[in-house]
Amino acid sequence: MTDIERIPVPATPPATIRRKMPEPFTRPRLVIGGPDGPKREWRTIPAYDLSIGDIVPGVGRLYKVDETTYLPEGRWVVEVEGGLDNRRSFGGEELVFAYAPESAR
């Protein structure tokens, strides 16, 4: 057998860790509420605390909130409208599950 010629192989550089993805591979980020906006959470609140922008299951994001008092009957009604023209009426003191800011009104 003949001698095998051995050629030294240079060491490979260590892998680099990128802190940010290259521009062609990034997507725009969607931040709901933004860092300066009010912190929202799912909670049960009285209907009179609902405001525009809150999210109510079955109604969607509210874009209209009307409070009405019917004096002869003595009823207090909060009517809300959300996405796809979903409408709903709540009693003024009725508790509603909604995605609303921590400090309502």
PyMOL CGO cylinders between C-alpha atoms (Angstrom):
from pymol import cmd
from pymol.cgo import CYLINDER

trace = [
    CYLINDER, 0.00, 0.00, 0.00, 1.15, 3.50, -0.75, 0.3, 1, 1, 1, 1, 1, 1,
    CYLINDER, 1.15, 3.50, -0.75, 1.22, 6.40, 1.57, 0.3, 1, 1, 1, 1, 1, 1,
    CYLINDER, 1.22, 6.40, 1.57, -2.00, 8.48, 1.55, 0.3, 1, 1, 1, 1, 1, 1,
    CYLINDER, -2.00, 8.48, 1.55, -1.38, 12.14, 1.22, 0.3, 1, 1, 1, 1, 1, 1,
    CYLINDER, -1.38, 12.14, 1.22, -3.20, 13.96, 4.01, 0.3, 1, 1, 1, 1, 1, 1,
    CYLINDER, -3.20, 13.96, 4.01, -4.24, 17.56, 3.39, 0.3, 1, 1, 1, 1, 1, 1,
    CYLINDER, -4.24, 17.56, 3.39, -5.11, 19.63, 6.45, 0.3, 1, 1, 1, 1, 1, 1,
    CYLINDER, -5.11, 19.63, 6.45, -8.69, 21.05, 6.36, 0.3, 1, 1, 1, 1, 1, 1,
    CYLINDER, -8.69, 21.05, 6.36, -9.07, 24.56, 7.75, 0.3, 1, 1, 1, 1, 1, 1,
    CYLINDER, -9.07, 24.56, 7.75, -11.45, 24.91, 10.68, 0.3, 1, 1, 1, 1, 1, 1,
    CYLINDER, -11.45, 24.91, 10.68, -14.88, 26.27, 9.81, 0.3, 1, 1, 1, 1, 1, 1,
    CYLINDER, -14.88, 26.27, 9.81, -15.91, 29.52, 11.49, 0.3, 1, 1, 1, 1, 1, 1,
    CYLINDER, -15.91, 29.52, 11.49, -18.50, 29.19, 14.27, 0.3, 1, 1, 1, 1, 1, 1,
    CYLINDER, -18.50, 29.19, 14.27, -22.15, 29.69, 13.35, 0.3, 1, 1, 1, 1, 1, 1,
    CYLINDER, -22.15, 29.69, 13.35, -23.42, 33.23, 13.74, 0.3, 1, 1, 1, 1, 1, 1,
    CYLINDER, -23.42, 33.23, 13.74, -26.71, 33.97, 15.47, 0.3, 1, 1, 1, 1, 1, 1,
    CYLINDER, -26.71, 33.97, 15.47, -28.79, 36.65, 13.84, 0.3, 1, 1, 1, 1, 1, 1,
    CYLINDER, -28.79, 36.65, 13.84, -30.75, 38.88, 16.15, 0.3, 1, 1, 1, 1, 1, 1,
    CYLINDER, -30.75, 38.88, 16.15, -33.16, 39.91, 13.41, 0.3, 1, 1, 1, 1, 1, 1,
    CYLINDER, -33.16, 39.91, 13.41, -34.47, 38.13, 10.33, 0.3, 1, 1, 1, 1, 1, 1,
    CYLINDER, -34.47, 38.13, 10.33, -33.23, 39.52, 7.02, 0.3, 1, 1, 1, 1, 1, 1,
    CYLINDER, -33.23, 39.52, 7.02, -35.59, 42.00, 5.36, 0.3, 1, 1, 1, 1, 1, 1,
    CYLINDER, -35.59, 42.00, 5.36, -37.05, 39.66, 2.67, 0.3, 1, 1, 1, 1, 1, 1,
    CYLINDER, -37.05, 39.66, 2.67, -38.21, 37.22, 5.39, 0.3, 1, 1, 1, 1, 1, 1,
    CYLINDER, -38.21, 37.22, 5.39, -39.92, 39.64, 7.77, 0.3, 1, 1, 1, 1, 1, 1,
    CYLINDER, -39.92, 39.64, 7.77, -43.61, 40.49, 7.90, 0.3, 1, 1, 1, 1, 1, 1,
    CYLINDER, -43.61, 40.49, 7.90, -45.32, 43.57, 9.27, 0.3, 1, 1, 1, 1, 1, 1,
    CYLINDER, -45.32, 43.57, 9.27, -46.44, 43.13, 12.88, 0.3, 1, 1, 1, 1, 1, 1,
    CYLINDER, -46.44, 43.13, 12.88, -49.98, 43.72, 14.07, 0.3, 1, 1, 1, 1, 1, 1,
    CYLINDER, -49.98, 43.72, 14.07, -50.17, 45.16, 17.57, 0.3, 1, 1, 1, 1, 1, 1,
    CYLINDER, -50.17, 45.16, 17.57, -53.70, 45.35, 18.94, 0.3, 1, 1, 1, 1, 1, 1,
    CYLINDER, -53.70, 45.35, 18.94, -54.13, 48.37, 21.13, 0.3, 1, 1, 1, 1, 1, 1,
    CYLINDER, -54.13, 48.37, 21.13, -50.52, 49.39, 20.72, 0.3, 1, 1, 1, 1, 1, 1,
    CYLINDER, -50.52, 49.39, 20.72, -48.04, 49.96, 23.51, 0.3, 1, 1, 1, 1, 1, 1,
    CYLINDER, -48.04, 49.96, 23.51, -49.61, 53.31, 24.44, 0.3, 1, 1, 1, 1, 1, 1,
    CYLINDER, -49.61, 53.31, 24.44, -53.25, 52.17, 24.27, 0.3, 1, 1, 1, 1, 1, 1,
    CYLINDER, -53.25, 52.17, 24.27, -55.28, 50.99, 27.25, 0.3, 1, 1, 1, 1, 1, 1,
    CYLINDER, -55.28, 50.99, 27.25, -54.69, 47.43, 28.40, 0.3, 1, 1, 1, 1, 1, 1,
    CYLINDER, -54.69, 47.43, 28.40, -57.77, 45.35, 27.67, 0.3, 1, 1, 1, 1, 1, 1,
    CYLINDER, -57.77, 45.35, 27.67, -58.93, 42.07, 29.13, 0.3, 1, 1, 1, 1, 1, 1,
    CYLINDER, -58.93, 42.07, 29.13, -61.95, 39.78, 29.07, 0.3, 1, 1, 1, 1, 1, 1,
    CYLINDER, -61.95, 39.78, 29.07, -64.14, 40.56, 32.05, 0.3, 1, 1, 1, 1, 1, 1,
    CYLINDER, -64.14, 40.56, 32.05, -67.74, 40.89, 33.19, 0.3, 1, 1, 1, 1, 1, 1,
    CYLINDER, -67.74, 40.89, 33.19, -68.89, 44.51, 33.40, 0.3, 1, 1, 1, 1, 1, 1,
    CYLINDER, -68.89, 44.51, 33.40, -72.25, 46.30, 33.73, 0.3, 1, 1, 1, 1, 1, 1,
    CYLINDER, -72.25, 46.30, 33.73, -73.86, 47.19, 30.39, 0.3, 1, 1, 1, 1, 1, 1,
    CYLINDER, -73.86, 47.19, 30.39, -73.67, 50.92, 31.16, 0.3, 1, 1, 1, 1, 1, 1,
    CYLINDER, -73.67, 50.92, 31.16, -69.83, 50.65, 31.14, 0.3, 1, 1, 1, 1, 1, 1,
    CYLINDER, -69.83, 50.65, 31.14, -69.71, 49.43, 27.52, 0.3, 1, 1, 1, 1, 1, 1,
    CYLINDER, -69.71, 49.43, 27.52, -68.04, 51.83, 25.11, 0.3, 1, 1, 1, 1, 1, 1,
    CYLINDER, -68.04, 51.83, 25.11, -67.14, 52.03, 21.44, 0.3, 1, 1, 1, 1, 1, 1,
    CYLINDER, -67.14, 52.03, 21.44, -64.28, 49.67, 20.60, 0.3, 1, 1, 1, 1, 1, 1,
    CYLINDER, -64.28, 49.67, 20.60, -65.16, 47.02, 23.19, 0.3, 1, 1, 1, 1, 1, 1,
    CYLINDER, -65.16, 47.02, 23.19, -65.78, 43.47, 21.94, 0.3, 1, 1, 1, 1, 1, 1,
    CYLINDER, -65.78, 43.47, 21.94, -68.89, 41.56, 23.02, 0.3, 1, 1, 1, 1, 1, 1,
    CYLINDER, -68.89, 41.56, 23.02, -69.38, 37.88, 22.04, 0.3, 1, 1, 1, 1, 1, 1,
    CYLINDER, -69.38, 37.88, 22.04, -72.24, 37.52, 19.57, 0.3, 1, 1, 1, 1, 1, 1,
    CYLINDER, -72.24, 37.52, 19.57, -72.14, 41.21, 18.69, 0.3, 1, 1, 1, 1, 1, 1,
    CYLINDER, -72.14, 41.21, 18.69, -68.52, 41.90, 17.72, 0.3, 1, 1, 1, 1, 1, 1,
    CYLINDER, -68.52, 41.90, 17.72, -66.54, 45.12, 18.08, 0.3, 1, 1, 1, 1, 1, 1,
    CYLINDER, -66.54, 45.12, 18.08, -68.93, 47.87, 19.13, 0.3, 1, 1, 1, 1, 1, 1,
    CYLINDER, -68.93, 47.87, 19.13, -69.25, 50.92, 16.92, 0.3, 1, 1, 1, 1, 1, 1,
    CYLINDER, -69.25, 50.92, 16.92, -72.42, 52.35, 18.47, 0.3, 1, 1, 1, 1, 1, 1,
    CYLINDER, -72.42, 52.35, 18.47, -73.61, 52.44, 22.10, 0.3, 1, 1, 1, 1, 1, 1,
    CYLINDER, -73.61, 52.44, 22.10, -76.88, 54.16, 23.03, 0.3, 1, 1, 1, 1, 1, 1,
    CYLINDER, -76.88, 54.16, 23.03, -78.25, 54.48, 26.54, 0.3, 1, 1, 1, 1, 1, 1,
    CYLINDER, -78.25, 54.48, 26.54, -81.98, 55.10, 26.74, 0.3, 1, 1, 1, 1, 1, 1,
    CYLINDER, -81.98, 55.10, 26.74, -84.34, 55.53, 29.68, 0.3, 1, 1, 1, 1, 1, 1,
    CYLINDER, -84.34, 55.53, 29.68, -88.02, 54.85, 29.14, 0.3, 1, 1, 1, 1, 1, 1,
    CYLINDER, -88.02, 54.85, 29.14, -89.64, 57.04, 31.77, 0.3, 1, 1, 1, 1, 1, 1,
    CYLINDER, -89.64, 57.04, 31.77, -93.22, 55.65, 31.82, 0.3, 1, 1, 1, 1, 1, 1,
    CYLINDER, -93.22, 55.65, 31.82, -92.00, 52.08, 32.33, 0.3, 1, 1, 1, 1, 1, 1,
    CYLINDER, -92.00, 52.08, 32.33, -88.90, 53.07, 34.30, 0.3, 1, 1, 1, 1, 1, 1,
    CYLINDER, -88.90, 53.07, 34.30, -86.63, 50.86, 32.17, 0.3, 1, 1, 1, 1, 1, 1,
    CYLINDER, -86.63, 50.86, 32.17, -83.01, 51.69, 31.44, 0.3, 1, 1, 1, 1, 1, 1,
    CYLINDER, -83.01, 51.69, 31.44, -81.77, 50.10, 28.20, 0.3, 1, 1, 1, 1, 1, 1,
    CYLINDER, -81.77, 50.10, 28.20, -78.33, 50.04, 26.61, 0.3, 1, 1, 1, 1, 1, 1,
    CYLINDER, -78.33, 50.04, 26.61, -78.48, 49.27, 22.88, 0.3, 1, 1, 1, 1, 1, 1,
    CYLINDER, -78.48, 49.27, 22.88, -75.25, 48.26, 21.16, 0.3, 1, 1, 1, 1, 1, 1,
    CYLINDER, -75.25, 48.26, 21.16, -74.34, 47.67, 17.52, 0.3, 1, 1, 1, 1, 1, 1,
    CYLINDER, -74.34, 47.67, 17.52, -71.34, 45.70, 16.34, 0.3, 1, 1, 1, 1, 1, 1,
    CYLINDER, -71.34, 45.70, 16.34, -69.84, 44.17, 13.22, 0.3, 1, 1, 1, 1, 1, 1,
    CYLINDER, -69.84, 44.17, 13.22, -72.14, 42.96, 10.42, 0.3, 1, 1, 1, 1, 1, 1,
    CYLINDER, -72.14, 42.96, 10.42, -74.97, 45.11, 11.87, 0.3, 1, 1, 1, 1, 1, 1,
    CYLINDER, -74.97, 45.11, 11.87, -75.36, 42.85, 14.91, 0.3, 1, 1, 1, 1, 1, 1,
    CYLINDER, -75.36, 42.85, 14.91, -77.61, 44.63, 17.42, 0.3, 1, 1, 1, 1, 1, 1,
    CYLINDER, -77.61, 44.63, 17.42, -78.45, 43.76, 20.97, 0.3, 1, 1, 1, 1, 1, 1,
    CYLINDER, -78.45, 43.76, 20.97, -80.19, 45.41, 23.92, 0.3, 1, 1, 1, 1, 1, 1,
    CYLINDER, -80.19, 45.41, 23.92, -79.15, 44.98, 27.53, 0.3, 1, 1, 1, 1, 1, 1,
    CYLINDER, -79.15, 44.98, 27.53, -80.73, 46.20, 30.75, 0.3, 1, 1, 1, 1, 1, 1,
    CYLINDER, -80.73, 46.20, 30.75, -78.75, 49.07, 32.27, 0.3, 1, 1, 1, 1, 1, 1,
    CYLINDER, -78.75, 49.07, 32.27, -77.52, 47.04, 35.26, 0.3, 1, 1, 1, 1, 1, 1,
    CYLINDER, -77.52, 47.04, 35.26, -77.18, 43.74, 33.35, 0.3, 1, 1, 1, 1, 1, 1,
    CYLINDER, -77.18, 43.74, 33.35, -73.71, 42.16, 33.48, 0.3, 1, 1, 1, 1, 1, 1,
    CYLINDER, -73.71, 42.16, 33.48, -72.04, 41.63, 30.10, 0.3, 1, 1, 1, 1, 1, 1,
    CYLINDER, -72.04, 41.63, 30.10, -68.93, 39.57, 29.27, 0.3, 1, 1, 1, 1, 1, 1,
    CYLINDER, -68.93, 39.57, 29.27, -66.74, 41.87, 27.15, 0.3, 1, 1, 1, 1, 1, 1,
    CYLINDER, -66.74, 41.87, 27.15, -63.17, 42.58, 26.06, 0.3, 1, 1, 1, 1, 1, 1,
    CYLINDER, -63.17, 42.58, 26.06, -62.82, 46.04, 27.58, 0.3, 1, 1, 1, 1, 1, 1,
    CYLINDER, -62.82, 46.04, 27.58, -60.16, 48.30, 29.12, 0.3, 1, 1, 1, 1, 1, 1,
    CYLINDER, -60.16, 48.30, 29.12, -59.19, 47.65, 32.74, 0.3, 1, 1, 1, 1, 1, 1,
    CYLINDER, -59.19, 47.65, 32.74, -60.60, 50.98, 33.86, 0.3, 1, 1, 1, 1, 1, 1,
    CYLINDER, -60.60, 50.98, 33.86, -64.00, 51.51, 32.29, 0.3, 1, 1, 1, 1, 1, 1,
    CYLINDER, -64.00, 51.51, 32.29, -65.16, 55.12, 32.08, 0.3, 1, 1, 1, 1, 1, 1,
]
cmd.load_cgo(trace, "trace")
